[in-house]
Amino acid sequence: MKTVVMISAIAEWKAVKKIFPELVIEASPYGDTAKLTLNGFDLTLYHSGWGKIASAGAIQYVIDHDQPDLIVNLGTCGGFEGLVDLGDIVLVERTFIYDIVELMGDLNIVEYYASTLNLSWLPEPYPHPVRRGILASADSDLPPDKISYLKSQGAIAGDWESGAFAWVANKNAARLLILRGVSDLVNEEAGEAYDNLALFEERTIDVMRKLFTQLPDWLGCV
């Protein structure tokens, strides 16, 4: 099985290189790439870059160039306080994008870019505890004043990239698994990692280590 693992944020990729210092880094059109053998599974890693634009371009490149059987996105997310806990792993089943503003008509932007991931190939019980749920995506850290709205749409956490990954994967009928660890909590008033990059980077290492430790068990389900 040909598997590609896509890593988005700079802090997440830095964590991967720290966890696997033996990686031989090469260049791709969107960022670093490397090969990794993990518990017998041969993986191609890509640092795809942060945000919707880089994510959409990079996953299309991976689909066309690598033609993988499975694409996995591992990373962090901001969890909504009261709905998830720090360290929870979110198995993303649906995404939507909330930062597009349309003022000239009545196009339902949220629904247009919403994507439901086909997880029917993934047998239950899952190999590790997860919170299966909806992720909200935007080119933005989570604004506290939008948390109530995002909760009303069913989201339990948010990030910058999952919405783009899921939308492009669905357009290509590509198999995509998104696992995001809750690195920080956000509520209607504040985010605990805001103005505290060091906290986010420290927790990101823990999240990425946990995700890569668990990854072979998820791959064994395929």
C-alpha positions, -999 to 999 in steps of 0.1 A, spaced: 0 0 0 14 34 -10 8 58 18 16 96 19 16 115 52 11 152 50 21 176 77 10 212 76 22 237 101 58 247 105 58 237 142 44 203 133 71 197 107 98 208 131 84 183 156 86 155 130 122 163 122 130 163 159 112 130 165 129 114 134 163 131 132 176 105 107 152 117 80 169 125 47 152 157 36 146 165 -1 126 192 -18 92 191 -34 73 219 -51 55 227 -18 81 220 8 103 193 23 97 157 16 113 125 31 109 87 32 102 70 65 98 33 74 77 30 105 70 -4 120 73 -20 85 52 6 67 70 26 40 58 62 41 64 93 20 62 124 42 54 159 29 56 192 46 27 207 27 26 241 44 0 259 64 -33 273 53 -59 265 26 -39 275 -5 -8 254 3 -30 225 14 -52 224 -17 -22 227 -40 -1 202 -21 -27 174 -19 -35 177 -56 2 174 -63 4 143 -41 -26 128 -58 -12 134 -93 25 127 -86 24 99 -60 -10 83 -68 -12 70 -32 -36 44 -19 -40 64 13 -33 100 23 -29 107 60 -29 142 75 -15 143 110 -14 175 130 -28 197 157 -60 215 163 -76 239 187 -103 222 207 -134 239 220 -133 240 257 -161 218 272 -164 196 241 -129 181 239 -100 177 263 -63 186 258 -46 157 242 -77 142 226 -72 128 191 -99 139 167 -108 115 139 -122 140 114 -155 128 98 -166 162 83 -151 196 77 -164 230 68 -147 264 60 -159 295 78 -138 324 67 -152 331 33 -174 362 32 -199 366 4 -220 398 4 -235 400 -31 -258 370 -31 -272 341 -10 -246 314 -18 -243 290 11 -205 291 14 -203 269 45 -223 241 28 -205 246 -6 -171 238 9 -182 213 35 -169 178 30 -178 145 45 -149 120 46 -157 84 36 -145 64 66 -164 32 57 -131 15 49 -120 20 85 -132 -9 107 -144 -5 142 -134 -8 170 -107 17 162 -72 9 173 -69 39 196 -94 61 214 -106 91 193 -132 117 192 -149 113 159 -163 147 149 -164 179 128 -135 203 123 -139 239 112 -112 253 90 -101 289 82 -69 308 74 -70 320 109 -65 310 145 -98 305 161 -115 338 169 -131 335 204 -161 355 191 -169 328 165 -167 298 188 -205 299 196 -213 299 159 -188 271 151 -203 250 179 -238 256 165 -225 240 133 -214 209 151 -177 216 152 -157 204 182 -123 218 171 -107 239 144 -76 242 123 -62 258 92 -60 230 67 -84 201 71 -112 217 51 -90 221 20 -75 186 23 -110 170 25 -125 191 -3 -98 183 -28 -96 147 -17 -133 142 -23 -131 158 -58 -105 132 -67 -122 103 -49 -90 99 -29 -89 80 4 -80 105 32 -75 100 69 -72 131 91 -61 127 127 -56 159 147 -45 161 183 -59 188 205 -29 210 214 -47 238 230 -82 249 241 -102 278 230 -134 293 245 -157 322 238 -132 346 255 -97 335 248 -73 308 236 -47 294 260 -20 294 234 -26 328 220 5 350 224 23 319 237 39 303 207 64 284 230 34 266 246 20 256 212 54 243 200 60 223 232 26 206 230 29 201 192 59 178 198 38 157 222 9 155 198 30 146 168 49 119 188 16 104 199 2 104 164 32 88 148 34 62 176 -3 53 169 -1 56 131 11 20 123 -20 6 141 -43 28 120 -24 17 88 -29 -19 99 -67 -14 96 -65 -7 59 
